Every structure is written in structure tokens, then in C-alpha cells.
Amino acid sequence: MSAFRRATAWLIDFALVVVLASLLAVLTFNRVSALVTDVPELAARGGFDLLTSRGDVLDASAGLGTSLWDRSVGYVQQAFGLLVVAAFLYHWACLALAGRTAGKALTGLKVVPRTPRRAALRAAVTTATDVAVYAVACVLLVEGEIVLSVLVWLAAVALFLLNALPVLGGRRRSLADRVAGTSVASVELSRFAATRRVTTS
């Protein structure tokens, strides 16, 4: 099994995540845009605040702006949360049910051994290294925590490399493999080995 096949499998799986992220981005953009049609509701609340503000117009208008911003940020947070959950469920379901993701199936690879617990551990680490930590960095950036966002982003890059680089070594086991106690094997080699065991027994 070559590192090229592992990389190709990862690229296919990551492409699926990117497609989902793009769909969520479009949905989130539409939700934020729809806030414009919600302005009458917010404006009514802002108008009430204005009437009870005793002339503090700036404070009343700031409350309206803050409400719009908070809802927009909330939509972005929900989108990233859905992306992380969907990425985890994709990896977990594929590994638990078939022992392989779409990328691994297309490149003739599978994860062994296949158990629900190991699948959950491996999916959790894969999701963290590929999606979740980056999502946290993006949410922090949207919330204005620029320095913390950069630090989390650097941690995400380091975690990704810690997971990916061992695949280039002799044993070709990623961090996700080590945590879950799994390894990635070639389907053809596995079938050949099974056939050989049957014929020699």
C-alpha cells in the first residue's frame, strides 16, 4: 500500500467535506441575507427601545445593530457546528458499517479491525484534525478573537501534520490509527491473505 493511495483516499473524502462546507456556506449566506427581511421585526423592537431610551438614540440603534450581528454570528456558528457533526457521522458510519470511507473504497483500501468503538475513535480524531479545530479557529475569527484564532489555526495545522506525516513512514499509521488501534490495509492484499489462509489450513 503506497502513501499515494492514502493521500488520494484522503483527498476524495476531504472533497466531500468541502462540498458540504460549500452548501452550508450558501445556506448561511442566504440566512444572513434573509435578516434584511427580518429588519421590520428588529426595527420594531429597536423602535420600542428608542421610545423608552429617553432620547439616547445612539444606544437604541446600537442595540439593533448588535442584534443583527449576534444573529449573523449565530448562523455562522451553527453552520460550522453542522459541518463538524456531519464530518464525524460520515467517517463513523462508513467505518462502522463498511470499514472504509468513499475515498478508501475508490482506492482499494479499508480500515482494520472494524468495530463501532474503534470507528468512533478514529472518526473523532480524523474529524478533529481535518475539520473541527479549523472550525473553532474560524468561529473565533468571526467573533473578533483574532489572536486566539491565529493560535488555534496554528494548532490545527500542527495537529493535521501530526496525523498525516506518519503515513509517509514505514508502518503508515496515522495519529487516528494509533489512537483507535487500527491500520489501513489494501483490500486486494487482505483478500489474498484470507484465501491463502483457507488453502493452507
Backbone torsions as a table, in degrees:
resi	resn	phi	psi	omega
1	MET	NA	127.2	-175.7
2	SER	-96.3	157.6	175.3
3	ALA	-64.5	-28.5	179.1
4	PHE	-62.0	-41.4	179.4
5	ARG	-66.8	-40.3	176.7
6	ARG	-61.9	-44.2	-179.0
7	ALA	-64.8	-39.9	178.9
8	THR	-64.8	-42.2	177.9
9	ALA	-61.2	-43.1	179.4
10	TRP	-63.7	-42.3	-179.2
11	LEU	-61.3	-39.9	179.5
12	ILE	-65.0	-46.9	179.8
13	ASP	-64.3	-39.9	-179.0
14	PHE	-69.0	-33.2	177.0
15	ALA	-61.6	-37.9	177.4
16	LEU	-64.2	-39.4	177.4
17	VAL	-64.9	-40.3	179.1
18	VAL	-63.7	-39.6	177.2
19	VAL	-61.0	-45.6	178.6
20	LEU	-63.1	-42.7	179.0
21	ALA	-60.8	-38.8	178.8
22	SER	-65.1	-42.4	178.0
23	LEU	-63.7	-41.3	178.1
24	LEU	-66.9	-34.5	177.9
25	ALA	-64.5	-43.7	178.3
26	VAL	-63.0	-44.3	179.3
27	LEU	-61.1	-44.1	-178.7
28	THR	-65.9	-41.2	177.8
29	PHE	-59.7	-42.6	179.1
30	ASN	-66.2	-37.4	178.4
31	ARG	-66.2	-42.0	178.7
32	VAL	-66.5	-40.8	178.6
33	SER	-63.0	-34.0	-179.5
34	ALA	-67.8	-15.9	177.2
35	LEU	-61.6	-26.2	178.3
36	VAL	-61.2	-39.9	178.5
37	THR	-74.2	-16.1	177.7
38	ASP	-89.1	-4.3	-176.1
39	VAL	-57.6	-39.1	177.9
40	PRO	-53.9	-41.2	178.3
41	GLU	-63.0	-46.0	-179.6
42	LEU	-69.0	-36.9	-179.9
43	ALA	-65.5	-36.2	178.3
44	ALA	-62.8	-42.7	177.6
45	ARG	-65.4	-40.0	178.1
46	GLY	-64.5	-37.2	178.4
47	GLY	-64.6	-40.2	177.1
48	PHE	-63.1	-42.1	177.9
49	ASP	-62.0	-37.1	-180.0
50	LEU	-65.0	-44.2	-179.8
51	LEU	-63.7	-31.6	-178.3
52	THR	-98.3	7.8	-176.3
53	SER	-90.4	-5.3	-179.2
54	ARG	57.4	41.5	174.1
55	GLY	91.2	0.1	179.4
56	ASP	-83.8	77.5	-174.7
57	VAL	-65.2	-40.3	-178.4
58	LEU	-61.4	-41.2	-179.4
59	ASP	-67.8	-39.6	-179.5
60	ALA	-66.8	-43.2	179.7
61	SER	-70.0	-32.8	177.1
62	ALA	-63.8	-36.3	178.0
63	GLY	-63.7	-38.0	177.9
64	LEU	-65.5	-45.6	178.8
65	GLY	-63.0	-41.2	179.5
66	THR	-64.2	-38.7	179.0
67	SER	-63.3	-44.8	177.1
68	LEU	-61.0	-45.2	-178.3
69	TRP	-64.0	-45.3	-178.1
70	ASP	-61.4	-39.9	179.7
71	ARG	-69.1	-38.2	178.2
72	SER	-63.8	-46.1	178.4
73	VAL	-62.7	-38.1	177.6
74	GLY	-61.2	-39.9	177.4
75	TYR	-63.6	-41.0	178.8
76	VAL	-64.5	-43.0	178.7
77	GLN	-62.2	-41.5	178.6
78	GLN	-62.5	-40.0	-179.7
79	ALA	-63.5	-45.5	178.7
80	PHE	-65.8	-37.6	177.5
81	GLY	-62.5	-44.0	177.5
82	LEU	-62.8	-38.3	179.6
83	LEU	-62.9	-44.2	-179.9
84	VAL	-64.7	-46.1	-179.8
85	VAL	-62.9	-43.9	-179.5
86	ALA	-64.8	-40.0	178.6
87	ALA	-63.3	-42.9	178.7
88	PHE	-63.4	-47.4	-177.8
89	LEU	-63.2	-36.9	177.6
90	TYR	-60.8	-51.7	-178.9
91	HIS	-64.9	-45.0	-176.7
92	TRP	-64.8	-47.9	-177.4
93	ALA	-63.8	-44.2	-179.4
94	CYS	-62.6	-44.0	-177.3
95	LEU	-72.2	-39.8	-177.9
96	ALA	-70.2	-37.3	-175.7
97	LEU	-88.8	-38.9	-173.8
98	ALA	-121.6	-11.3	-178.4
99	GLY	76.8	10.5	-179.8
100	ARG	-160.3	150.2	173.1
101	THR	-88.0	177.6	178.7
102	ALA	-60.9	-40.5	179.2
103	GLY	-63.2	-43.5	179.5
104	LYS	-69.1	-36.2	178.0
105	ALA	-63.0	-41.9	-178.4
106	LEU	-71.4	-21.9	180.0
107	THR	-105.7	8.7	175.6
108	GLY	72.7	35.7	179.7
109	LEU	-120.7	158.6	173.4
110	LYS	-149.8	159.3	-179.7
111	VAL	-98.8	130.5	178.3
112	VAL	-130.6	148.0	-11.3
113	PRO	-73.9	164.7	-177.1
114	ARG	-109.0	105.8	173.2
115	THR	-137.6	154.2	-179.5
116	PRO	-58.8	-38.5	-178.7
117	ARG	-66.7	-46.8	179.0
118	ARG	-64.5	-37.4	178.2
119	ALA	-62.5	-41.1	179.8
120	ALA	-65.4	-43.6	178.8
121	LEU	-62.9	-46.6	-178.1
122	ARG	-65.5	-40.8	178.9
123	ALA	-64.3	-38.8	179.9
124	ALA	-63.8	-45.5	-179.5
125	VAL	-67.6	-43.4	179.0
126	THR	-61.0	-43.7	179.4
127	THR	-64.3	-40.6	179.6
128	ALA	-63.6	-45.3	-175.5
129	THR	-75.4	-29.5	-175.8
130	ASP	-95.7	-30.2	-170.1
131	VAL	-132.8	-52.5	-164.3
132	ALA	-62.2	-47.0	-176.9
133	VAL	-67.7	-37.4	175.5
134	TYR	-63.2	-39.0	179.0
135	ALA	-62.1	-41.8	177.4
136	VAL	-61.1	-42.6	179.1
137	ALA	-61.2	-41.5	179.7
138	CYS	-66.7	-41.3	178.9
139	VAL	-63.9	-42.0	177.9
140	LEU	-61.8	-37.8	178.6
141	LEU	-64.6	-44.1	178.7
142	VAL	-62.3	-35.0	-179.6
143	GLU	-79.6	-0.9	176.6
144	GLY	89.9	5.5	178.8
145	GLU	-88.3	73.2	-170.2
146	ILE	-66.0	-48.3	-177.9
147	VAL	-62.6	-47.4	179.4
148	LEU	-63.5	-36.7	178.1
149	SER	-62.1	-43.8	179.4
150	VAL	-63.7	-41.7	179.4
151	LEU	-63.0	-43.3	179.3
152	VAL	-66.8	-38.0	178.1
153	TRP	-62.8	-42.3	177.0
154	LEU	-62.9	-40.1	176.8
155	ALA	-63.6	-36.8	179.1
156	ALA	-65.2	-41.8	178.7
157	VAL	-64.1	-43.9	179.3
158	ALA	-62.3	-41.7	179.9
159	LEU	-66.4	-39.5	177.7
160	PHE	-61.5	-46.0	179.9
161	LEU	-65.5	-37.5	178.5
162	LEU	-63.3	-32.0	178.5
163	ASN	-80.8	-38.8	-171.1
164	ALA	-86.5	-41.6	-172.7
165	LEU	-60.8	-37.7	179.1
166	PRO	-59.7	-20.1	178.4
167	VAL	-63.4	-26.2	-180.0
168	LEU	-77.5	-13.2	-179.0
169	GLY	-78.3	-175.8	-175.5
170	GLY	-65.0	-41.6	-177.0
171	ARG	-83.9	-16.7	176.8
172	ARG	54.5	43.3	177.7
173	ARG	-111.4	122.8	179.2
174	SER	-76.6	174.0	175.1
175	LEU	-60.2	-39.6	178.4
176	ALA	-60.6	-39.6	177.4
177	ASP	-64.0	-43.1	-177.0
178	ARG	-67.2	-41.5	179.9
179	VAL	-66.6	-42.1	-176.4
180	ALA	-86.7	-9.6	-177.7
181	GLY	71.1	35.4	-179.0
182	THR	-118.7	174.9	172.0
183	SER	-148.6	162.4	179.6
184	VAL	-106.3	125.9	-177.4
185	ALA	-123.0	158.2	175.7
186	SER	-77.9	134.8	-179.1
187	VAL	-64.1	-41.6	-178.9
188	GLU	-62.8	-43.8	179.8
189	LEU	-66.1	-38.6	180.0
190	SER	-64.0	-42.4	179.5
191	ARG	-66.8	-38.6	179.0
192	PHE	-63.4	-42.2	-179.8
193	ALA	-64.9	-40.2	179.9
194	ALA	-65.2	-42.3	178.8
195	THR	-62.8	-39.4	-179.1
196	ARG	-65.8	-40.2	179.0
197	ARG	-62.8	-40.3	-179.1
198	VAL	-65.5	-42.4	-176.4
199	THR	-72.4	-26.9	-178.7
200	THR	-91.2	-10.4	-179.1
201	SER	-91.6	NA	NA
